[in-house]
Amino acid sequence: MKIDAITIFPEYFAPLQLSLLGKAQEGGLLSINVHDLRAQTKDIHHTVDDAPYGGGAGMVMLADVWGNAIDGVIEDGSDLIILTPAGRRFTQEMAQELSVATHLIFACGRYEGIDDRVREHYSQQEYADRNIRVREVSIGDYVLGGGEVASMVMIEAITRLIPGVLGNPLSLAEESHNEEGYLEYPNYTRPQEWRGIEVPPVLLSGNHGAIATWRSSQARQRKDANSN
Ligand code: 6GU
């Protein structure tokens, strides 16, 4: 999978070089390229935004600068993801869908967002004919300063589903097992007693049927206790 992220803050993406994602890139399973939007500006001030037509608070990012940046990376089959709090909610299901994509482009908006003609332009039939799909995505019901952190959340959730990226493929199998809105059961390791709290005895029983029953009941209780 190839990922291009376009942003005015390329430094935000440094953590993607760490841990399993860094290894996946070294191993060639994944390539992540971060692009500075300002490199596409042609004026001396490197302007990326302007006041909104119709008035109102904040600034809107320039269509032309975004168009130049996206044109530089887009190819047949690309998925263009525009990060905005007004987008469709990112879920595990969307992560699964995107984990089989070949090329993801993350357009990280700041301020009051990107001139909407960018979305409209790349949604046209000529792009659809090239298997290019555009989506506006949000990671949840709260407002961030920009799409950078949101795109990193998506990149982590999506890329760990690519075979070979996650260290332990068994935990993936167990997870998909647990879909259907399931939350996982509580886990324990040594020591058997810590600060006066014992590991639940059923886990030491060696009775695998009883352990499975206990775990699913615990997962259910935890899900209920944490439900909004
Ligand atoms: Cl994608 N962007 C911003 N600015 N805020 C968000 C978001 C995205 N998702 C949730 N909140």
Residues whose N, C-alpha, C, O or C-beta is under 5 A from the ligand:
A	BS01	6GU	L83 T84 P85 V137 S138 I139 G140 Y142 V143 L144 G145 G146 G147 A150
